[in-house]
Amino acid sequence: MEQMENPAAADPSAGSRRDKYIEDGGYINMLNRYGTARDNAQSWEYTPEDPVDDTLLMELYEGNGLFSKIIDRPAEEAIKHGLDLQLEEELQKQIEKKLDKLDWEDKAAEALSWCRLFGGAVIVMLVDDGRGLDEPLDLESVRRVEELLVFDRSIVQPDYMSMYGYGMPGEPGRCGYGKPRWYQVNSIQGAFRVHASRCLVFRNGRLPERTTETLYQFWGMPEYSRIRNELRQVITGHGYSVKMLEKAVQAVLKMKNLASMLATVDGEEKVMRRLEVIDLARSILSSLAIDADGEDYTFQNMQLAGVKDILDGTCSMLSAVTDIPQTILFGRSPAGENSTGDSDMENYYNMVERMQKRNLKKNLRTLLDVILREFRCEGKISDLPDYEVKFASLWSVSATEQADVDSKNAATELTRAQTAQAYLDMQAVGVEEVRDTLKDGDGFLVGNLRLRDDGLEEEIDLSALFQPQGASENIPAIQNTTPPAKALYGDNTGFDTSGYTGAAVLVIHDGKVLIGKRSGGEGWCGPGGHIEAGETPEQAAIREAMEEFGILCTGLTEFANCGSPDSVYGLSKQFYCTEFEGDPKADGKELTDARFVFVEELGEYPLFPPFAEAVQKYQEYTDSG
């Protein structure tokens, strides 16, 4: 067989010519050019579109109902549920009355809408403090907040000359780096210059310093710039589908010698006249009269299969880029088996919460600080109170969901009562203490009981042990002194631990394992430790979880033994549980940085050897059923 000539040997430049086709190194197919610069799959590249003119943005907002809904709906959602300032009821009512007088909800919704439409907006506070608009706001001289005025980014110009200087500490009107001291407002009602301390600034996201869109660098991108391709596909797709329906049934008239007839002087006129007669007959007589020898009249049907799937795909893409569910955007129910739309609504509410945190929270604090000084000037309050801006939950609980919550709360109360009964049986508390607890509260709270061990001088507060799971606020820290085994479990002195020196528990929640970082640098692990005198392994595991993470584990299940009596870490009994009370928090001494991690992700952490062995055996235990 004749040996093929090496083209690279014959032509030294052939190898370099071939190499220029290869993108990043690898295999290429010279026959069909796959993997080379001539591969049409490699010809794609991103090309940015031109910036959108402000006039076009306004025209879209005015004339496109779908686009205006994308702009307005999240803005209205962000403020319609109200807020809680954690203040006294009377002061809270006064603040809400003042906000209503200033029309805060409408002004904030308008500012958020213009922020999404144009990339930014400003609310100018007209405050009576004895100074002009272009002077820094004097908080100590505030007498009244008169009005709030909203201006969109297209008519507000930041003073770029003052954006890159901190100013001296204590200097009036000092601003941070990258923030202008003044804004120039060019409204049709008049132009004026206003100091930044009198403005509430709304920005639609952030842009990098080297952005190509310098017009929006200080503000943020208009929402349309990010969604225009998807919006265009939805609108044009639905428009084309209507046209396809119009042409789904096409009438076809076959005429003998049509080409020859059209070639004559009056042939085109004769053909058109014939078509008009046939259409007229169809409309009036619902019948046709055609030449049996020279004509044939038929209908051609266009297949519309797959059109609905394409339209659904464009709607899903628009919903994805806007973070607005299709139930809100298009008024359609969730599709698919067992679909509820809860995950879509959760993503939507997460987006609304980001708007609240980025734009509303800080601006509202600025406005409230001014309002509270107005109240102090009027004598309504003597001192400025501490407060925290919290927005009401975006979820509206239905009657069915509320009934489910009440049922779970009742089950929780029953569990607490059963726990208290166990303490009564072991004589850790008395009947009078339980009766006093019932008198003091609306319901029975085991955490209000105080236990006294006969062998201890101090009382032990168990409040932290009975917080409902998930209640992360106001949970008392676990004290260094923890209830001994006798107080919690009865007298087990002399219990045979059968050679076990330690016990541990894997705390499982939503498929994740509770871990913390050992302070001694020995890696990550869950709750566990040595068995103390008079304890069973189960009691030791419960105590260790209480000491290290501040939780009370219930329903422990034994699944394995780890180590051996003569090993470095000894022989330990391993348990797991899926139910616990309290919010896991590392004690800061033995463990830090408490967190829940998926079992599959534990390989990314340097694990404490006994804990790593326990995890492996837990996986073997679950795999075996």
C-alpha positions in Angstrom: 0.0 0.0 0.0 1.3 3.4 -0.9 2.3 5.4 2.1 0.5 8.8 2.4 2.8 11.8 2.3 2.9 13.8 5.5 1.7 17.3 4.5 3.6 18.9 7.3 6.8 17.4 6.1 6.2 18.5 2.5 5.2 21.9 3.5 6.6 23.2 6.9 4.0 25.9 7.0 1.1 23.3 6.8 1.3 22.6 10.5 1.1 26.2 11.5 -1.9 26.8 9.1 -3.7 23.8 10.7 -2.9 25.0 14.2 -4.5 28.4 13.5 -7.8 26.7 13.2 -7.6 25.1 16.6 -9.3 27.2 19.3 -7.7 26.0 22.6 -6.0 22.8 21.6 -7.7 19.5 21.1 -9.2 17.3 18.4 -10.4 18.7 15.1 -12.2 17.2 12.1 -10.7 18.5 8.9 -13.4 16.8 6.8 -16.4 18.7 8.2 -14.3 21.5 9.9 -15.7 20.7 13.4 -13.5 22.3 16.1 -11.8 24.7 13.6 -12.4 28.4 13.0 -14.6 27.4 10.1 -17.0 25.4 12.3 -20.3 27.4 12.2 -20.9 26.4 15.8 -17.9 28.5 16.7 -19.2 31.6 14.9 -21.3 32.9 17.7 -20.3 35.9 19.7 -22.1 38.4 21.9 -22.8 41.8 20.4 -24.3 44.4 22.8 -27.2 46.4 21.6 -27.3 50.1 21.6 -28.4 52.0 24.7 -32.1 52.6 25.0 -33.3 56.2 24.6 -35.2 57.6 27.6 -38.0 58.6 25.3 -38.4 55.0 24.0 -38.5 53.8 27.6 -41.4 56.1 28.4 -43.2 55.1 25.2 -42.8 51.5 26.1 -44.1 52.1 29.6 -47.1 54.0 28.3 -48.0 51.7 25.4 -47.1 48.2 26.4 -49.2 46.7 29.2 -46.9 43.7 29.7 -43.8 45.9 30.1 -45.6 48.3 32.5 -46.7 45.3 34.6 -43.0 44.1 34.8 -42.0 47.6 36.0 -44.9 48.4 38.4 -45.9 45.1 40.0 -42.7 44.4 42.1 -42.5 48.0 43.2 -46.1 47.9 44.5 -45.5 44.5 46.2 -42.4 45.9 48.0 -44.4 48.5 50.0 -48.0 47.3 50.2 -47.6 45.0 53.2 -46.5 47.7 55.7 -43.7 47.7 58.2 -43.0 47.2 61.9 -40.6 49.6 63.7 -40.6 47.7 67.0 -41.8 50.9 68.8 -44.5 51.6 71.3 -47.9 51.3 69.9 -48.8 55.0 70.3 -45.6 56.2 68.7 -45.9 53.7 65.9 -49.4 55.1 65.1 -48.1 58.7 65.0 -45.3 57.7 62.6 -47.7 55.8 60.4 -50.0 58.9 60.4 -47.1 61.1 59.4 -46.1 58.8 56.6 -49.7 58.7 55.3 -49.7 62.5 55.3 -46.5 62.5 53.3 -48.1 59.9 51.0 -45.0 57.7 51.5 -46.4 54.5 50.1 -47.4 56.1 46.8 -44.1 58.1 46.6 -42.0 55.1 47.4 -43.8 52.9 44.8 -43.4 55.7 42.2 -39.7 56.0 43.0 -39.2 52.2 42.7 -41.1 52.1 39.4 -39.0 54.9 37.9 -35.9 53.2 39.3 -36.7 50.1 37.4 -37.8 52.0 34.3 -34.9 54.5 34.0 -32.2 52.8 36.2 -32.6 55.3 39.1 -34.7 57.9 40.9 -34.6 60.4 43.7 -37.0 61.5 46.4 -36.3 65.0 47.5 -37.4 65.8 51.1 -38.7 69.3 51.6 -37.6 69.9 55.2 -38.0 73.1 57.2 -34.7 73.4 59.0 -33.9 77.0 58.3 -31.6 76.3 55.3 -31.9 76.2 51.6 -32.2 73.2 49.3 -28.6 73.3 48.2 -27.3 73.4 51.8 -26.7 70.3 54.1 -29.7 69.1 56.1 -29.3 70.2 59.8 -30.9 67.4 61.7 -30.8 69.2 65.0 -32.8 72.1 63.6 -35.6 70.1 61.9 -39.0 71.6 62.5 -41.2 69.9 59.9 -41.1 67.6 56.9 -43.3 69.4 54.4 -43.4 67.2 51.3 -41.8 64.4 49.3 -41.1 65.0 45.6 -40.1 62.1 43.2 -37.9 62.6 40.1 -36.6 60.0 37.8 -33.1 59.5 36.6 -33.7 61.1 33.2 -34.2 64.6 34.7 -31.7 64.3 37.6 -28.0 64.9 37.1 -25.5 64.1 39.8 -22.7 66.6 40.5 -19.8 64.4 39.2 -17.2 66.9 40.3 -18.0 66.2 44.0 -18.2 62.4 43.7 -14.6 61.5 44.4 -13.8 63.3 47.6 -14.5 62.3 51.2 -14.4 65.7 52.8 -13.0 66.3 56.2 -14.5 64.4 59.2 -17.2 66.5 60.9 -17.6 68.7 57.8 -21.2 69.6 57.1 -22.6 67.7 54.2 -19.6 65.3 54.1 -20.3 62.4 51.7 -18.7 59.1 51.0 -16.4 58.3 48.2 -18.3 57.9 44.9 -21.3 59.8 46.1 -22.2 63.2 44.9 -22.9 66.1 47.2 -25.5 67.7 45.0 -28.0 66.8 42.4 -29.3 69.0 39.6 -33.0 68.5 38.9 -34.3 69.7 35.5 -38.0 69.3 35.8 -40.6 70.9 33.5 -41.9 72.5 36.7 -38.5 74.2 37.3 -34.8 73.5 37.8 -33.0 73.5 41.1 -29.9 72.2 42.9 -30.4 70.0 46.0 -27.9 68.7 48.6 -27.5 64.9 48.8 -28.5 64.9 52.5 -32.0 66.0 51.5 -32.4 63.2 48.9 -33.4 59.5 49.1 -31.6 57.8 46.2 -33.0 54.7 44.5 -30.7 52.7 42.3 -31.6 49.7 40.1 -28.7 47.4 40.9 -25.0 48.2 40.7 -22.6 48.5 37.7 -18.8 47.9 37.7 -16.5 50.8 37.6 -15.4 50.0 34.0 -18.9 49.6 32.6 -19.5 50.5 29.0 -22.8 52.3 29.9 -21.3 55.4 31.6 -24.8 57.0 31.5 -26.0 54.6 34.1 -22.8 54.1 36.1 -23.9 55.9 39.2 -27.5 54.6 39.0 -28.1 51.2 37.5 -29.4 49.7 34.3 -32.9 50.2 33.2 -34.8 46.9 33.4 -35.6 46.9 29.7 -31.9 46.7 28.8 -31.8 43.3 30.5 -35.1 41.8 29.2 -35.7 43.4 25.8 -34.8 40.3 23.8 -37.1 38.0 25.8 -39.9 40.7 25.8 -39.6 41.0 22.0 -39.9 37.3 21.6 -43.0 37.0 23.7 -44.8 39.9 22.0 -43.8 39.0 18.4 -44.3 35.2 19.0 -47.9 35.8 20.1 -48.5 38.1 17.2 -47.2 35.7 14.7 -49.3 32.8 16.2 -52.5 34.8 15.5 -51.4 35.3 11.9 -50.7 31.6 11.6 -54.2 30.9 12.8 -55.6 33.1 10.1 -53.6 31.1 7.5 -54.1 27.7 9.0 -56.6 26.8 6.3 -55.5 28.1 2.9 -57.8 27.9 -0.2 -56.1 26.7 -3.4 -57.7 27.2 -6.8 -56.2 25.2 -9.7 -56.8 26.8 -13.1 -56.0 25.2 -16.4 -53.4 27.1 -18.5 -53.0 29.7 -15.7 -49.5 30.7 -16.8 -50.5 31.2 -20.4 -53.5 33.3 -19.3 -51.4 35.6 -17.2 -49.1 36.1 -20.2 -51.9 37.8 -22.1 -52.7 41.5 -22.0 -55.8 41.2 -19.8 -55.0 37.8 -18.3 -54.2 39.1 -14.8 -57.5 41.0 -14.7 -59.4 37.8 -15.8 -57.7 35.7 -13.1 -58.5 38.3 -10.3 -62.1 38.6 -11.5 -62.5 34.8 -11.3 -61.1 34.7 -7.8 -63.5 37.4 -6.7 -66.5 35.6 -8.1 -65.5 32.4 -6.3 -64.9 34.3 -3.0 -68.3 36.0 -3.4 -70.0 32.7 -4.1 -68.5 31.2 -0.9 -69.6 34.2 1.2 -73.2 34.5 -0.2 -74.2 31.0 -1.4 -71.9 28.9 0.7 -71.2 27.0 -2.5 -68.9 27.1 -5.5 -69.4 26.9 -9.3 -66.2 25.8 -11.0 -65.2 24.4 -14.4 -65.4 20.7 -14.1 -62.7 20.2 -16.7 -60.3 23.1 -16.1 -60.5 24.0 -12.4 -60.0 22.4 -9.0 -60.7 24.1 -5.7 -59.2 22.6 -2.5 -58.0 23.6 1.0 -54.6 23.1 2.5 -54.3 22.8 6.3 -51.2 24.2 8.1 -49.9 22.0 11.0 -49.7 24.1 14.2 -48.1 21.3 16.3 -45.3 22.7 18.6 -46.4 26.4 18.3 -47.9 26.3 21.9 -44.6 24.8 23.2 -42.6 27.6 21.6 -44.9 30.3 23.0 -44.7 28.6 26.5 -40.9 28.6 26.2 -40.8 32.3 25.4 -43.1 33.1 28.4 -40.9 31.0 30.7 -37.8 32.8 29.6 -39.4 36.2 30.2 -40.5 35.0 33.6 -37.0 33.8 34.4 -35.2 37.0 33.5 -37.8 39.2 35.4 -38.1 36.9 38.4 -41.9 37.4 38.1 -44.0 34.2 38.1 -46.2 33.4 35.1 -49.1 33.4 37.5 -48.6 37.1 38.0 -47.1 38.0 34.6 -49.6 36.2 32.4 -52.4 35.2 34.8 -52.0 31.5 34.2 -52.0 28.7 36.7 -48.8 26.6 37.3 -48.4 23.9 34.7 -47.3 20.3 35.3 -48.2 17.5 37.6 -48.3 18.4 41.3 -47.4 22.0 40.4 -48.3 24.6 43.1 -46.2 27.6 42.1 -44.8 27.9 45.6 -41.2 27.9 44.4 -41.9 30.5 41.8 -43.5 32.8 44.3 -40.6 32.2 46.7 -38.2 33.4 44.0 -40.4 36.4 43.3 -40.6 37.4 47.0 -36.9 37.0 47.3 -36.5 39.5 44.5 -38.9 41.9 46.2 -37.1 41.5 49.5 -33.8 42.5 47.7 -35.5 45.6 46.5 -36.6 46.4 50.0 -33.1 45.9 51.4 -31.3 47.8 48.7 -33.5 50.8 48.2 -36.3 51.0 50.8 -34.6 50.1 54.1 -31.9 52.7 54.2 -34.0 55.5 52.7 -36.8 54.8 55.1 -34.4 55.1 58.0 -33.2 58.4 56.7 -36.8 59.7 56.5 -37.8 58.3 59.9 -34.7 60.0 61.5 -36.0 63.3 60.2 -39.6 62.6 61.3 -38.6 61.7 64.8 -36.7 65.0 65.1 -39.8 66.7 64.0 -41.7 64.9 66.8 -39.1 66.0 69.3 -39.3 69.6 68.2 -43.1 69.4 68.6 -42.8 67.9 72.1 -44.4 64.5 71.1 -41.2 62.7 72.3 -38.4 63.8 74.6 -35.7 61.4 73.4 -35.0 59.8 70.1 -36.0 56.1 70.4 -34.1 53.1 69.0 -36.0 51.3 66.3 -35.5 48.7 63.6 -37.1 48.9 60.2 -38.8 45.6 59.5 -41.1 44.9 56.6 -44.2 42.7 57.1 -44.1 39.3 55.6 -44.9 39.1 51.9 -46.7 35.8 52.3 -50.4 36.0 53.0 -51.4 32.9 55.0 -54.7 31.3 53.9 -57.3 29.9 56.3 -56.1 26.3 55.4 -52.5 27.2 56.0 -53.3 29.0 59.3 -55.3 25.9 60.4 -52.2 23.7 59.7 -50.0 26.1 61.7 -52.4 26.0 64.6 -52.4 22.2 64.5 -48.6 22.1 64.6 -48.6 24.6 67.5 -51.0 22.4 69.4 -48.8 19.4 68.8 -45.9 21.4 70.1 -47.7 22.3 73.3 -48.7 18.7 73.8 -45.0 17.7 73.5 -44.0 20.3 76.0 -46.7 19.2 78.5 -45.6 15.6 78.1 -42.0 16.7 78.8 -43.2 18.6 81.9 -45.0 15.4 83.0 -41.7 13.5 82.8 -40.1 16.1 85.1 -43.0 15.8 87.5 -42.6 12.0 87.5 -38.9 12.3 88.4 -39.7 14.9 91.0 -37.5 17.5 89.3 -40.4 20.1 89.6 -43.4 20.4 91.7 -47.1 20.7 90.9 -47.2 24.2 92.2 -44.6 25.3 89.7 -46.6 23.9 86.8 -49.8 25.5 88.2 -48.0 28.9 88.5 -46.8 28.6 84.9 -50.3 28.0 83.7 -51.5 31.1 85.5 -48.9 33.4 84.1 -49.2 32.7 80.4 -51.8 32.1 77.8 -50.4 28.6 77.1 -48.3 26.1 78.9 -44.6 26.9 78.3 -42.2 24.3 79.8 -39.3 26.8 79.3 -40.8 29.0 82.1 -40.2 26.2 84.6 -37.1 26.3 86.8 -35.5 23.1 88.0 -33.5 22.7 91.2 -31.3 19.8 91.7 -31.1 18.8 95.3 -27.3 18.5 95.1 -26.8 22.0 93.6 -26.8 25.4 95.2 -27.8 27.2 91.9 -31.0 27.1 89.9 -30.8 26.0 86.2 -32.8 27.9 83.6 -34.0 25.6 80.9 -35.7 28.3 78.8 -33.2 27.8 76.0 -33.9 24.1 75.7 -37.6 24.5 74.7 -37.6 27.1 72.0 -39.5 25.9 69.0 -37.4 24.8 66.1 -36.8 27.6 63.7 -37.5 30.4 66.2 -34.1 32.2 65.9 -34.9 35.4 67.8 -34.5 36.1 71.5 -33.1 32.6 72.2 -31.3 32.7 75.5 -27.7 31.5 75.4 -27.0 28.1 77.1 -25.2 28.7 80.4 -21.9 27.0 81.1 -23.6 25.0 83.8 -25.8 22.3 82.3 -28.2 20.0 84.1 -26.5 16.9 85.4 -27.6 13.4 84.4 -29.5 13.0 87.6 -31.6 16.1 87.1 -32.5 15.3 83.5 -32.8 11.6 83.4 -33.0 10.3 86.9 -30.4 8.5 88.9 -28.4 6.1 86.7 -25.4 5.7 88.9 -23.6 2.5 88.1 -25.1 2.1 84.6 -23.1 -0.4 82.6 -21.8 1.5 79.5 -20.5 -1.9 78.1 -17.1 -0.4 77.2 -18.4 2.7 75.5 -16.3 5.8 76.3 -18.1 8.3 74.0 -21.3 9.1 72.3 -22.3 11.3 69.4 -25.4 12.2 67.4 -25.9 13.2 63.7 -28.5 16.0 63.7 -30.3 15.8 60.4 -32.6 18.6 59.1 -33.9 18.9 55.5 -31.3 16.4 54.3 -28.5 18.4 55.9 -26.1 17.5 58.8 -25.3 19.9 61.6 -21.6 20.5 62.0 -19.3 23.0 63.7 -15.6 23.8 63.5 -13.5 22.4 66.5 -11.7 25.2 68.3 -8.5 23.0 68.5 -8.1 22.9 64.8 -9.0 19.2 64.5 -11.6 19.8 61.7 -15.4 19.8 61.6 -17.8 17.6 63.4 -21.2 17.3 65.0 -22.2 17.1 68.7 -20.5 14.3 70.6 -18.0 13.6 73.5 -17.1 11.5 76.5 -19.7 9.6 78.5 -19.7 11.0 82.1 -20.3 8.9 85.2 -23.9 7.8 85.6 -24.8 8.4 82.0 -26.0 6.1 79.3 -24.6 6.7 75.7 -28.0 8.2 74.7 -28.0 10.6 77.7 -24.4 11.6 76.9 -25.3 12.3 73.2 -28.2 14.5 74.3 -26.1 16.4 76.8 -23.3 17.0 74.3 -25.7 18.4 71.7 -27.1 20.7 74.5 -23.7 21.9 75.6 -22.1 22.4 72.1 -25.0 23.6 70.0 -27.7 24.6 72.5 -30.4 22.2 71.2 -32.4 19.5 72.8 -32.4 16.4 70.6 -35.4 14.1 70.7 -36.2 10.7 69.1 -32.6 9.4 68.9 -32.0 6.3 66.8 -28.9 4.2 67.2 -27.2 3.2 63.9 -23.5 2.2 64.5 -20.5 1.9 66.8 -17.3 3.8 65.9 -13.7 3.2 67.0 -12.6 0.6 69.5 -11.8 0.5 73.2 -8.1 0.6 72.5 -8.1 3.2 69.8 -7.1 6.9 70.3 -10.7 8.1 70.4 -12.1 5.0 72.2 -15.4 3.2 71.4 -18.4 5.5 70.8 -22.1 4.9 70.3 -23.5 6.7 67.3 -27.1 8.1 67.1 -29.0 10.2 64.6 -32.1 12.4 65.1 -34.3 14.5 62.8 -36.2 16.3 65.6 -34.8 18.9 68.0 -35.8 22.0 69.9 -33.8 25.2 69.7 -31.8 27.1 67.2 -28.4 25.5 66.7 -25.6 27.9 67.8 -22.0 26.9 68.5 -20.9 27.4 72.1 -17.8 29.3 71.0 -15.5 27.3 73.2 -15.4 23.7 71.9 -17.0 24.5 68.5 -17.6 27.6 66.3 -19.4 28.4 63.1 -22.4 26.1 63.4 -24.0 25.3 60.0 -26.1 22.6 58.2 -24.4 20.9 55.2 -25.6 18.3 52.7 -24.0 14.9 53.3 -22.6 15.0 49.7 -20.8 18.3 50.5 -19.0 17.1 53.6 -16.1 16.0 51.4 -15.2 19.6 51.0 -14.6 20.0 54.8 -11.6 18.6 56.8 -13.6 16.3 59.1 -12.7 15.2 62.7 -11.8 11.5 62.2 -14.5 9.9 64.5 -17.1 12.1 62.8 -15.9 11.1 59.3 -16.3 7.5 60.3 -19.7 8.1 61.7 -20.9 9.8 58.5 -19.6 6.9 56.4 -21.4 4.4 58.5 -24.6 6.5 58.4 -24.5 6.4 54.6 -24.0 2.6 54.7 -26.9 2.4 57.2 -29.2 4.4 55.0 -28.1 2.6 51.8 -28.9 -0.7 53.4 -32.5 0.5 54.2 
